[in-house]
Amino acid sequence: MKTYPIYSLLLVSLMLIACVKDEKQASNSIEGLWQVNEMITIYAYDNGGFLDEDVVEEQGDLGSFDFGENIVDYEFIRNDTLFSGQENWTLSTERVNEGFIRVTKFTLKVGERFEFDVAFGDQTKNAEKNATEMRLIQMPGEQEEVYFQMMMEKE
């Protein structure tokens, strides 16, 4: 009977170690210069759903993010509007349910302005390790009233 608490403690410890490893790998991958090469912006948002009529898709050299250890310099154009700055950045992880399994969700905060969901590469297990492709997704909220996502490649 007393072995169950020990197994439970061991299982929780292993899950925490896995999250820390994912976060470290992701942080190491993010550091460096990333080029924004595609952007999708959706302006029509109604009661939790997106409407197709106000979608702007852009491709080409749309900007860059240069992630240092704690600071990011960014400059990108979204629908003819320039966004630029130098901010602190933090990456966090959490385990969330996705269908029948639990996956690691990455969240990137860039100063007080942006909070992105992050998707690395093909989003398979360990895609965050040495990633060269990344998608940043900004959901509508207090900071931004629109949905947008940026597809990026590492230099």
C-alpha positions as CSV (number, residue, x, y, z in Angstrom):
1,M,0.0,0.0,0.0
2,K,2.8,2.5,0.8
3,T,4.4,2.1,-2.6
4,Y,1.6,4.0,-4.5
5,P,2.7,7.4,-3.1
6,I,6.3,6.7,-4.0
7,Y,5.2,5.8,-7.6
8,S,3.0,8.9,-7.8
9,L,5.9,11.1,-6.6
10,L,8.2,9.5,-9.2
11,L,5.7,10.0,-12.0
12,V,5.2,13.7,-11.2
13,S,9.0,14.1,-10.9
14,L,9.5,12.6,-14.4
15,M,6.8,14.8,-15.9
16,L,8.5,18.0,-14.4
17,I,11.9,16.9,-15.7
18,A,10.5,16.4,-19.2
19,C,8.9,19.9,-19.2
20,V,12.1,21.5,-18.1
21,K,14.0,19.7,-20.8
22,D,11.5,20.8,-23.5
23,E,11.7,24.4,-22.3
24,K,15.5,24.4,-22.3
25,Q,15.7,22.9,-25.8
26,A,13.1,25.4,-27.0
27,S,15.0,28.4,-25.4
28,N,18.2,27.2,-27.0
29,S,16.5,26.9,-30.4
30,I,14.9,30.3,-30.2
31,E,18.2,32.2,-29.6
32,G,19.5,33.6,-32.9
33,L,18.1,35.4,-36.0
34,W,14.8,34.5,-37.4
35,Q,13.3,35.8,-40.7
36,V,9.6,36.3,-41.0
37,N,8.5,35.0,-44.4
38,E,4.8,34.6,-44.2
39,M,2.0,36.2,-42.2
40,I,-1.7,35.6,-42.0
41,T,-4.0,38.1,-40.2
42,I,-7.7,37.7,-39.5
43,Y,-9.6,40.8,-38.6
44,A,-13.1,39.4,-38.3
45,Y,-13.6,37.8,-35.0
46,D,-17.1,37.1,-33.7
47,N,-18.0,35.4,-30.4
48,G,-15.0,33.1,-30.3
49,G,-15.0,32.3,-34.0
50,F,-13.2,33.6,-37.1
51,L,-14.9,34.8,-40.2
52,D,-13.3,34.3,-43.6
53,E,-14.1,37.6,-45.1
54,D,-11.3,39.7,-43.5
55,V,-8.2,37.6,-44.0
56,V,-4.9,39.2,-45.2
57,E,-2.1,36.8,-46.3
58,E,1.4,38.2,-46.9
59,Q,4.6,36.5,-48.1
60,G,8.2,37.6,-48.7
61,D,10.7,39.5,-46.5
62,L,8.4,40.7,-43.8
63,G,10.9,41.3,-41.0
64,S,13.0,39.6,-38.4
65,F,13.4,38.7,-34.8
66,D,16.9,38.5,-33.3
67,F,16.7,36.7,-30.0
68,G,19.6,37.1,-27.5
69,E,19.8,35.4,-24.2
70,N,17.0,37.6,-22.6
71,I,16.4,40.4,-25.2
72,V,14.8,40.3,-28.6
73,D,15.2,43.0,-31.3
74,Y,12.2,42.7,-33.7
75,E,10.9,44.5,-36.7
76,F,8.1,43.2,-38.9
77,I,5.4,44.6,-41.2
78,R,1.9,43.3,-40.8
79,N,-0.7,44.7,-43.3
80,D,1.4,47.8,-44.1
81,T,2.0,48.6,-40.4
82,L,5.6,48.5,-39.0
83,F,6.0,46.9,-35.5
84,S,9.5,47.2,-34.0
85,G,11.2,47.3,-30.7
86,Q,13.6,45.8,-28.2
87,E,12.0,43.8,-25.4
88,N,12.7,41.2,-22.8
89,W,11.4,37.8,-23.8
90,T,10.5,34.7,-21.8
91,L,9.4,31.2,-22.9
92,S,7.2,29.0,-20.7
93,T,5.8,25.5,-21.1
94,E,2.8,23.7,-19.8
95,R,1.3,20.3,-20.4
96,V,-2.1,20.4,-22.0
97,N,-4.7,17.9,-23.2
98,E,-4.9,17.6,-27.0
99,G,-7.4,14.9,-27.9
100,F,-6.5,11.8,-26.0
101,I,-2.9,12.8,-25.2
102,R,-1.0,15.4,-23.3
103,V,1.4,17.7,-25.2
104,T,3.8,20.4,-24.3
105,K,2.4,23.9,-25.1
106,F,5.0,26.7,-25.6
107,T,4.2,30.3,-24.8
108,L,6.5,33.2,-25.8
109,K,6.1,36.6,-24.1
110,V,7.8,39.6,-25.8
111,G,7.7,42.4,-23.4
112,E,4.1,43.5,-22.5
113,R,3.1,43.8,-26.1
114,F,2.9,40.2,-27.5
115,E,2.1,36.8,-26.1
116,F,2.4,34.1,-28.7
117,D,1.6,30.4,-28.9
118,V,4.7,28.8,-30.4
119,A,4.8,25.9,-32.8
120,F,8.2,24.4,-33.8
121,G,8.8,22.7,-37.1
122,D,6.3,19.9,-37.8
123,Q,5.2,19.9,-34.1
124,T,6.3,16.3,-33.5
125,K,8.0,15.2,-30.3
126,N,11.2,17.2,-29.8
127,A,10.6,19.4,-32.8
128,E,11.8,22.3,-30.5
129,K,15.3,20.8,-30.5
130,N,17.6,22.6,-33.0
131,A,14.5,24.1,-34.7
132,T,14.9,26.0,-37.9
133,E,11.2,26.7,-38.5
134,M,8.8,28.3,-36.1
135,R,5.3,29.7,-36.1
136,L,4.2,32.4,-33.7
137,I,0.4,32.7,-33.1
138,Q,-1.2,35.7,-31.5
139,M,-4.8,35.2,-30.4
140,P,-7.2,38.2,-30.1
141,G,-7.1,39.6,-26.6
142,E,-6.3,42.7,-24.6
143,Q,-3.1,43.4,-26.4
144,E,-4.1,42.7,-30.0
145,E,-7.7,42.7,-31.3
146,V,-6.8,40.5,-34.3
147,Y,-5.6,37.0,-34.8
148,F,-2.3,36.7,-36.6
149,Q,0.4,34.1,-37.2
150,M,4.0,34.5,-38.5
151,M,5.9,31.7,-40.1
152,M,9.7,32.1,-39.6
153,E,12.9,30.5,-40.6
154,K,16.2,30.6,-38.7
155,E,19.2,32.1,-40.4
